[in-house]
């Protein structure tokens, strides 16, 4: 852990905004938040609706607009797709940190990139559940089969924690996964990527491909997709690195 007094006063530090992905919620950042707050960083874990890429990005953009001062924006999984869209052209965002995440080009979808390289075991583990739309019709929510949750999503998380994550998972719609990116904030904002080498949801080769294409600074860690839960110190350290480099 770094020394809070080593590079700037607490007042000078950017707010870290954290964006969770599918099948998780803001509590997945708890260990990361604890370390960042201990090092003097203000933190906000945004609620990601997981409904549609465009509207999810608009929701995050509203969070960024309400945040005073500079921001370091960090996203996990589908949260990376959302933050690339939301942060484009935003004057407050100084760094992007992608964690087992997606760095989409314009015209690409999250689902497309998830299946671009071998090793994705998440798709076959998804269970579609009808979602009433309130107007007599229905859509679909996607959940991970609880019996497969730990194996494909959180293999390096203690079993009792993974069981709770499976019970409390937040579903995502197919529309969100199929939504085409219209913006790519990483083109104009410096980015960092944490590649999770044991990831069965976003294969490591897919993460490396996207990060290299974006010119992102890459760190690799031996971790599952649920890296914010299993390796919160590594995640927090990379966020601090991005904050310092763009101070």
Secondary structure, 3 states (H helix, E strand, C coil): CCCCCCCCCHHHCCEEEEECCCCCCHHHHHHHHHHHHHCCCCEEEECCCCCCHHHHHHHHHHHHHHCCCCEEEEEECHHHHHHHHHCCCCCCEEEEEEECCCCCCCCCEHHHHHCCCCCCCCHHHEEEEEEECCCCCEEEEEEECHHHHHHHHCCCCCHHHHHHHHHCCCCEEHHHHHCECCCCHHHCCCEEEEEECCCCCCCHHHHHHHHHHHCCEEEEECCCCCHHHHCHHHHHHHHHHHHHHCC
